[in-house]
Amino acid sequence: MALIEEIMEPETAGDPMGKWLNWTRKSTYKLCEELKRQNINISPNTSGKILKHLNYSLKSNRKSISTTTHPDRNPQFEFIGTTVKQFEDSGEV
C-alpha cells in the first residue's frame, strides 16, 4: 500500500494527514497502469477498493453538461455587458 500512496501523492487533495478523506483525479485505470510498470497486476476495481480503504474518494475528470439553461442567463450577461459599457464610457478605465 505504500507504493500506491507514493503513486497517488502528486494527485491527492484533502486531509494532509490522510485520517479523514482524500480525493484524487487519477483514475483507477491510470493507477493500474503505473502499478503494472512496477510488475504489480491488479484490476481497476481492486485498485478502487484499496483507495477506498486508504480513505480516498475518486472524482471524475469530466465536466458535466447542463441539460437546461438557467432562465436568468441572458439578463445576467446583459447586465454585465451594460455595466462594463457604463464603466468604459465613464473614462475610469
C-alpha positions in Angstrom: 0.0 0.0 0.0 3.0 2.3 0.5 3.7 2.2 -3.3 0.1 3.1 -4.0 0.3 6.0 -1.6 3.5 7.1 -3.2 1.9 7.0 -6.7 -1.2 8.8 -5.6 0.6 11.6 -3.6 1.0 14.1 -6.5 -2.7 13.7 -7.4 -4.0 13.9 -3.9 -6.0 16.6 -2.2 -7.8 16.8 1.1 -6.8 16.0 4.6 -2.9 16.3 4.6 -2.7 13.7 7.4 -4.8 11.3 5.5 -7.0 10.5 8.5 -10.3 11.7 7.2 -10.8 11.9 3.5 -8.6 12.4 0.5 -9.6 12.7 -3.1 -7.9 12.2 -6.4 -8.5 12.8 -10.1 -6.2 9.9 -11.1 -8.4 7.1 -12.4 -8.2 3.6 -11.2 -7.1 2.6 -14.7 -4.2 5.0 -14.6 -3.2 3.7 -11.2 -3.3 0.1 -12.6 -1.0 1.2 -15.5 1.5 2.6 -13.1 1.4 -0.4 -10.9 1.8 -2.7 -13.9 5.1 -0.9 -14.7 6.2 -2.0 -11.2 5.2 -5.6 -12.0 2.0 -5.4 -9.9 -1.1 -6.5 -11.7 -4.4 -5.6 -10.2 -7.8 -4.7 -11.7 -9.2 -1.2 -11.6 -12.0 -2.5 -9.4 -9.4 -3.8 -6.9 -7.4 -0.5 -7.0 -10.7 1.4 -6.3 -11.3 -0.8 -3.2 -7.7 -0.2 -2.0 -8.1 3.5 -2.5 -11.4 3.5 -0.6 -9.6 1.6 2.3 -6.9 4.4 2.2 -9.7 7.0 2.7 -9.8 8.2 -0.9 -12.8 9.5 -2.7 -12.5 9.3 -6.5 -13.6 12.3 -8.5 -14.5 12.4 -12.2 -12.4 14.3 -14.6 -15.4 15.0 -16.8 -17.3 18.3 -16.8 -21.0 17.7 -16.5 -23.0 19.3 -19.2 -26.1 21.2 -18.1 -29.2 19.9 -19.7 -31.2 23.1 -19.0 -30.5 26.8 -19.4 -31.0 29.0 -16.4 -33.9 31.3 -17.1 -31.9 34.4 -16.0 -28.8 33.5 -18.1 -29.3 36.2 -20.8 -30.3 39.0 -18.4 -27.2 38.3 -16.3 -24.9 38.7 -19.3 -26.8 41.8 -20.5 -26.4 43.3 -17.0 -22.7 42.6 -17.0 -22.3 43.9 -20.6 -24.2 47.1 -19.7 -22.2 47.6 -16.5 -18.9 47.2 -18.4 -20.0 49.6 -21.1 -21.0 52.2 -18.5 -17.7 51.9 -16.7 -15.8 52.2 -20.0 -17.8 55.3 -21.0 -17.1 56.9 -17.7 -13.4 57.1 -18.6 -12.3 55.5 -15.4 -10.6 52.6 -17.2 
